[in-house]
Amino acid sequence: MMVQKMERLYDGAEWDFRMLRRAYDACAEVASSELGLDLYPSQLEVISAEQMLDAYSATGMPIFYKHWSFGKRFAQHEKLYRKGLQQLAYEIVINSSPCMCYLLEENTATMQTLTIAHAAFGHNHFFKNNYLFKQWSDAEGILDYLSFAKSYIARCEERYGSKIVERTLDSAHALMSHGIFRYPSNKKLKLREEEGRERERRAHEEHNFNDLWRTVPANVKNTPQLNDDRRRALLGLPQENILYFLEKTAPRLSSWQREILRIVRRIAQYFYPQGQTKVMNEGVATYVHYRIMNSLYEQGGLSDGNFLEFLHSHTNAVFQPSYDDPWFSGLNPYFLGFEMIRDIERIITAPEEEDRQWFPEIAGVGQPMSVLRDIWANYRDESFIAQYLSPRLMRKMRMFHLRDDPVQREGMKVEAIHDESGYRRVRLELSRQHDVGWRDPNIEVVDVDLAGDRRLVLHHHVVNGRLLDGDEAMEVLQHLGDLWGYDVLLCEIDPSQVILKSHLHVSRGLVT
């Protein structure tokens, strides 16, 4: 098959914006004709090293509200960068429409082309098509919502003072990982509507407020008594989204504080898919840039020297030390995702007998991009590894399962090797490491008596005997108690409902 030749995209390391336009158009042609990618519109922005450090500090978003922790992170990254102890990312990409890609101005022409292929096409396709991002993200509305969040918190600081706003944000950030709904609803998230809904909530509150109700004594005798099950049901308990529960139920929060909690949990929910798709997301982007750059070289768009520069960078990105190497610190998600996708491509096009036994539904079907796009759209890291990690790749990566149980004190024990049962065990254990239900603590609000002492009771459902760190748990409970306004009790329970450990925090309450 003859390869169509193209003009050289650039010579040397220097670039300008016309060269970026040519590189983008060439990448787009390969992405469309060879890979069949489905993309958001792209917006490329070239930024300085200082702007890249600034993006690090605020989760990469171009618009964000102010908080002291962002400045702290900026100072940390800048110090390491200035001393030469930390390199900057070549790019940052944002899950938005248009898909915003920040390119570091210090990049060479080859690195700019590589990062365009990686971010503006690889990540872009994954953001638009993966089911988790479709369920939880609103790419068209996120930038507008962040603009609203920034202006809203700035107005709160002007009206109520920066101290109380800062403490509210501190506590909300401490609970950010517990401000997520893990199961999708039928209602599509539309962030552009949130600013209007906030105005409606404020108007409704002002319309219904009547200060005379404050002077009316409560008629305790005529208050109907509810049984515990009915009371919990009315409060929506148990509730795993702690920020949502506080937003709706916390007795002492002002309406503006509830809106801040809502902002923080909306942003946490927006980033929820990224924590579950690190391997797939980076694997897809690495595979896409690998295919695009190879195609450009084959068509003559890149010189031999440019291509060698690309291979050097690509090899560094997917470098994986062996388990017995002093540099080993776990599995590189770029390497694991890229190698799995390449291995699936091999199974589709040139399967062995072992592959036909393990993957009968895809082995030899002969349409790699169609199958790969379907996999990219319908899996997350945990299910991707559990379904498609092959015995051949496990042997290549020299995987085995090593168990170190401090309770049994038997020392380290190899529990899975390269046999059929061992392959399945290794695949299961690796997929569990990417399962949020196995990896993240399962903590939920289970009870509170609003008519009594108002103590908030939470349960941590202990998985695999892993208890919370005591000091860290008390720090988080302090922030939870600040928002709730009363005492907080956290019980760690095993699957048989036995309480293994308890943490009690006496609230000091937020200063208003």
Buried (B, 14 or more C-beta within 10 A) or exposed (E): EEEEEBEEBBEEBEBEEEBBEBBBEBBBBBBEEEBEBEBBEBBBEBBEBEBBBBBBBBBBBBBBBBBEEBEEBBEBBBEEBEEEEBEBBBBBBBBBBBBBBBBBEEBBBBBBBBBBBBBBBBBBBBBBBBBBBBBBBBBBBBBBBBBBBBEBBBEBBEEBEBEBBBBBBBBBBBBBBBBBBEEEEEEEBEBBBBBEEBEEBEEEEEEEEEEEEEEEEEEEEEEEEEEEEEBBEEBEBEBBBBBBBBBBBBEBBBEBBBBBBBBBBBBBBBBBBBBBBBBBBBBBBBBBBBBBBBBBBBBBBBBEEBBEBBBEBBEEBBEBBEEEEEEEEEBBBBBBBBBBBBBBBBBBBEBBEBBEEBBEEBBEBEEBBEBBBEBBBEBBBBBBBBBBBBBBBBEEBEBBBEEEEEEEEEEEEEEBEEEEEBBBBBBBBBBBEBBBEBBBBBBBBBBBEEEEEBBBBBBBBBBEEEEBEEEEBBEBBBBBBBBBBBBBBBBBBEEEEEEEBEBEBEBEEBEE
